[in-house]
Amino acid sequence: MNLIYIHIFTYWIVSLFFLILDYICYKTNILDKYKINKITEKYWGYCYDSIKGSIVNQIFTTVPILMYIDNSNIILYNECNITIELCKILFYISCIDIWFFIFHYLFHKIPFLYKNIHKFHHRESIPAAVSALDAHIIEHLFINIASILIGPILCPGYYLTIYFYIFLTTANSCISHSGYNNIFVGIEHNIHHKLCKYNYGSGLYVLDKIFKTYKKY
């Protein structure tokens, strides 16, 4: 159950933090220089729908899969070599970038997949932290969850490595959808939501840079 607790608490604490910042932006101009997109009345309805969508995906897909992983051979409990585990984290992040780019690109470029599945996630051009997991269940499985699991499946990690990795990827998903210019995560994914033809990857954006689909703000 540890992975479930890490994911759930990270997702909703980070999302709540950014919702509070959004409300401050909505009522004042104190944080205007950090918020990339202007918040309108419509934005709050989108956040409300995204909360419901994220909860559904977590209950019916994320939680059962994390429950299985928590008791699988993906997580190791033997002696830990810090250097090796750090290399595994880098490997996992690279796997996310490659998998996410390939399938995310396909879901954009194949009309049937975009119209019937991925367009739902793009129904608003202004993302919110809480909308990170608000997607069609097929997209959530093949893009969100699969991109995160492919690394540990190929190279199982020490239990603390996996715990940190789940925390890191969950927080990154929320922050990259938050619409804030910050020092932790770039705003590349916000650009993707606004323009839809750049930044199909995640994290390192290696394949985007190779295939000339990378764009900075």
C-alpha positions in Angstrom: 0.0 0.0 0.0 3.0 2.3 0.3 3.1 3.2 -3.3 -0.6 4.1 -3.3 -0.2 6.4 -0.3 2.8 8.1 -1.9 0.9 8.7 -5.2 -2.4 9.8 -3.7 -0.9 12.2 -1.1 1.6 13.6 -3.6 -1.0 14.2 -6.3 -3.6 15.9 -4.2 -1.3 17.9 -1.9 0.6 19.3 -5.0 -2.7 19.9 -6.8 -4.2 21.6 -3.8 -1.2 23.8 -3.5 -1.5 25.0 -7.0 -5.3 25.5 -6.7 -4.6 27.8 -3.8 -2.1 29.7 -5.9 -4.6 29.8 -8.7 -7.2 31.4 -6.4 -4.7 34.0 -5.3 -4.0 34.8 -9.0 -7.7 35.0 -9.6 -8.4 37.4 -6.8 -5.1 39.5 -6.9 -2.2 40.3 -9.2 0.5 39.2 -6.7 1.5 36.1 -8.7 0.7 37.3 -12.2 4.3 37.2 -13.3 4.5 33.5 -12.5 1.2 32.3 -13.9 1.5 31.9 -17.7 -2.2 31.7 -18.4 -4.9 34.1 -17.3 -7.5 32.4 -15.0 -11.2 33.0 -16.0 -14.5 31.9 -14.4 -14.6 28.9 -16.9 -11.3 27.6 -15.5 -12.9 26.7 -12.2 -15.5 24.5 -13.9 -12.7 22.8 -15.8 -10.8 22.2 -12.5 -14.0 20.7 -10.9 -14.4 18.3 -13.9 -10.7 17.4 -13.8 -10.9 16.5 -10.1 -13.7 14.0 -10.8 -11.9 12.6 -13.8 -8.6 12.2 -11.9 -10.3 10.4 -9.1 -12.0 8.0 -11.5 -8.7 7.1 -13.2 -7.0 6.7 -9.8 -9.6 4.4 -8.4 -10.1 2.2 -11.4 -6.6 2.1 -12.9 -3.8 3.7 -10.9 -4.5 2.3 -7.5 -5.1 -1.4 -8.6 -1.8 -1.3 -10.7 0.2 0.3 -7.8 -1.3 -2.3 -5.5 0.0 -5.1 -7.8 3.4 -3.5 -8.2 3.7 -3.1 -4.4 3.7 -6.9 -4.2 5.7 -7.7 -7.3 9.3 -8.4 -8.2 9.6 -4.9 -9.6 10.5 -3.8 -6.1 13.6 -5.2 -4.6 14.5 -5.4 -0.9 18.1 -6.6 -1.1 21.2 -4.5 -0.3 21.2 -1.0 -1.9 24.1 0.4 -4.0 23.4 4.2 -4.2 25.4 4.6 -7.5 23.4 1.9 -9.2 20.1 3.2 -7.9 20.8 6.7 -9.1 21.6 5.3 -12.5 18.3 3.4 -12.4 16.4 6.7 -11.7 18.1 8.3 -14.8 17.2 5.1 -16.8 13.6 5.3 -15.7 13.3 9.0 -16.6 14.8 8.3 -20.0 12.3 5.5 -20.5 9.4 7.8 -19.7 10.6 10.4 -22.2 10.9 7.8 -25.0 7.6 6.0 -24.3 5.7 9.1 -23.6 6.9 10.8 -26.8 6.1 7.8 -29.1 2.6 7.1 -27.9 1.7 10.7 -27.2 2.8 11.6 -30.8 0.7 8.7 -32.2 -2.3 9.8 -30.2 -1.9 13.2 -31.8 -1.2 12.2 -35.4 -3.6 9.3 -35.8 -7.0 11.1 -36.3 -9.1 8.3 -34.8 -7.0 8.2 -31.6 -7.0 12.0 -31.2 -10.7 12.5 -31.9 -11.9 9.7 -29.8 -9.4 9.5 -27.0 -6.7 12.2 -26.6 -8.9 15.2 -27.5 -10.6 14.9 -24.2 -7.4 15.8 -22.4 -7.0 18.8 -24.7 -10.5 20.1 -24.4 -9.1 23.2 -22.7 -5.9 25.0 -23.8 -5.2 26.1 -20.2 -4.1 23.1 -18.1 -4.3 22.8 -14.3 -2.3 20.8 -11.9 -5.4 18.8 -11.0 -5.9 17.9 -14.7 -2.7 15.9 -15.0 -4.6 12.5 -14.7 -7.8 13.7 -16.2 -7.8 11.7 -19.4 -9.6 9.0 -21.3 -8.9 5.7 -19.5 -7.1 4.2 -22.5 -4.8 7.2 -22.7 -4.2 7.0 -19.0 -3.1 3.4 -19.3 -1.0 3.5 -22.5 0.6 6.9 -22.0 0.5 8.0 -18.4 0.9 4.7 -16.5 2.8 2.7 -19.1 5.5 5.4 -19.5 6.1 5.3 -15.8 6.2 1.6 -15.4 8.3 0.6 -18.4 11.6 1.5 -16.7 11.0 -0.5 -13.4 9.7 -3.4 -15.4 12.9 -3.6 -17.5 15.1 -2.9 -14.5 13.6 -3.5 -11.0 14.8 -1.1 -8.3 15.4 -1.0 -4.6 12.1 -0.2 -2.7 13.2 3.3 -1.7 14.2 4.0 -5.3 10.8 3.1 -6.5 9.1 5.1 -3.8 11.1 8.2 -4.7 10.5 7.6 -8.4 6.7 7.4 -7.9 6.8 10.6 -5.8 8.9 12.4 -8.4 6.8 11.4 -11.4 3.5 12.2 -9.6 4.7 15.6 -8.5 6.2 16.3 -12.0 2.8 15.5 -13.7 1.0 18.0 -11.5 3.7 20.7 -11.8 4.0 20.4 -15.6 0.2 20.9 -15.9 0.1 23.8 -13.4 0.7 26.6 -15.9 3.4 28.3 -13.7 6.8 29.3 -14.7 9.0 27.7 -12.0 12.5 26.5 -11.3 11.6 22.9 -10.9 9.9 21.9 -14.1 9.9 23.9 -17.4 6.8 25.1 -19.1 7.2 22.9 -22.1 4.1 20.9 -21.5 2.1 24.1 -21.1 3.3 25.1 -24.6 2.1 21.7 -25.8 -1.4 22.3 -24.5 -1.5 25.8 -26.1 -0.1 24.8 -29.5 -0.5 21.0 -29.7 2.3 20.5 -32.2 5.4 20.8 -29.9 6.8 19.0 -26.8 5.3 15.5 -27.1 7.8 14.1 -24.7 8.3 14.5 -20.9 11.2 15.5 -18.7 14.3 15.5 -20.9 12.4 16.0 -24.2 15.3 14.2 -26.0 13.2 12.9 -28.9 11.5 16.2 -29.3 14.9 17.8 -29.8 16.0 15.1 -32.2 12.8 15.4 -34.3 12.6 19.2 -34.1 9.4 19.3 -32.2 10.9 20.9 -29.1 9.9 24.5 -28.3 10.7 26.6 -25.2 8.6 29.5 -24.0 
